[in-house]
Amino acid sequence: MRYVILAPVALLAVVIGVAAVVYGEADDSPGLQLLGALLVIATIGLGVRTIRRDGRQ
């Protein structure tokens, strides 16, 4: 049931991260691209961890 609550938040974080990477590319800003990539990677990692932990219980 937690997936119903966490899925829209995770999706929003991934969309913001991808937008940061795209905008950083257009603006030639490596820092913004790095932050966007880290946001996407962290969101996916936390999502996988949540799914794996729920499977154990």
MODELLER restraints for C-alpha pairs under 7 A, 6 or more apart:
rsr = mdl.restraints
at = mdl.atoms
rsr.add(forms.Gaussian(group=physical.xy_distance, feature=features.Distance(at['CA:10:A'], at['CA:43:A']), mean=6.18, stdev=0.5))
rsr.add(forms.Gaussian(group=physical.xy_distance, feature=features.Distance(at['CA:13:A'], at['CA:39:A']), mean=6.96, stdev=0.5))
rsr.add(forms.Gaussian(group=physical.xy_distance, feature=features.Distance(at['CA:13:A'], at['CA:40:A']), mean=6.93, stdev=0.5))
rsr.add(forms.Gaussian(group=physical.xy_distance, feature=features.Distance(at['CA:13:A'], at['CA:43:A']), mean=6.84, stdev=0.5))
rsr.add(forms.Gaussian(group=physical.xy_distance, feature=features.Distance(at['CA:14:A'], at['CA:39:A']), mean=7.00, stdev=0.5))
rsr.add(forms.Gaussian(group=physical.xy_distance, feature=features.Distance(at['CA:14:A'], at['CA:40:A']), mean=5.02, stdev=0.5))
rsr.add(forms.Gaussian(group=physical.xy_distance, feature=features.Distance(at['CA:14:A'], at['CA:43:A']), mean=6.80, stdev=0.5))
rsr.add(forms.Gaussian(group=physical.xy_distance, feature=features.Distance(at['CA:17:A'], at['CA:36:A']), mean=4.02, stdev=0.5))
rsr.add(forms.Gaussian(group=physical.xy_distance, feature=features.Distance(at['CA:17:A'], at['CA:37:A']), mean=6.19, stdev=0.5))
rsr.add(forms.Gaussian(group=physical.xy_distance, feature=features.Distance(at['CA:17:A'], at['CA:39:A']), mean=5.46, stdev=0.5))
rsr.add(forms.Gaussian(group=physical.xy_distance, feature=features.Distance(at['CA:17:A'], at['CA:40:A']), mean=5.37, stdev=0.5))
rsr.add(forms.Gaussian(group=physical.xy_distance, feature=features.Distance(at['CA:18:A'], at['CA:36:A']), mean=6.15, stdev=0.5))
rsr.add(forms.Gaussian(group=physical.xy_distance, feature=features.Distance(at['CA:20:A'], at['CA:32:A']), mean=6.11, stdev=0.5))
rsr.add(forms.Gaussian(group=physical.xy_distance, feature=features.Distance(at['CA:20:A'], at['CA:33:A']), mean=6.08, stdev=0.5))
rsr.add(forms.Gaussian(group=physical.xy_distance, feature=features.Distance(at['CA:20:A'], at['CA:36:A']), mean=4.91, stdev=0.5))
rsr.add(forms.Gaussian(group=physical.xy_distance, feature=features.Distance(at['CA:21:A'], at['CA:32:A']), mean=6.54, stdev=0.5))
rsr.add(forms.Gaussian(group=physical.xy_distance, feature=features.Distance(at['CA:21:A'], at['CA:33:A']), mean=4.25, stdev=0.5))
rsr.add(forms.Gaussian(group=physical.xy_distance, feature=features.Distance(at['CA:21:A'], at['CA:36:A']), mean=5.16, stdev=0.5))
rsr.add(forms.Gaussian(group=physical.xy_distance, feature=features.Distance(at['CA:21:A'], at['CA:37:A']), mean=6.54, stdev=0.5))
rsr.add(forms.Gaussian(group=physical.xy_distance, feature=features.Distance(at['CA:24:A'], at['CA:30:A']), mean=6.50, stdev=0.5))
rsr.add(forms.Gaussian(group=physical.xy_distance, feature=features.Distance(at['CA:24:A'], at['CA:32:A']), mean=5.17, stdev=0.5))
rsr.add(forms.Gaussian(group=physical.xy_distance, feature=features.Distance(at['CA:24:A'], at['CA:33:A']), mean=5.03, stdev=0.5))
rsr.add(forms.Gaussian(group=physical.xy_distance, feature=features.Distance(at['CA:25:A'], at['CA:33:A']), mean=6.79, stdev=0.5))
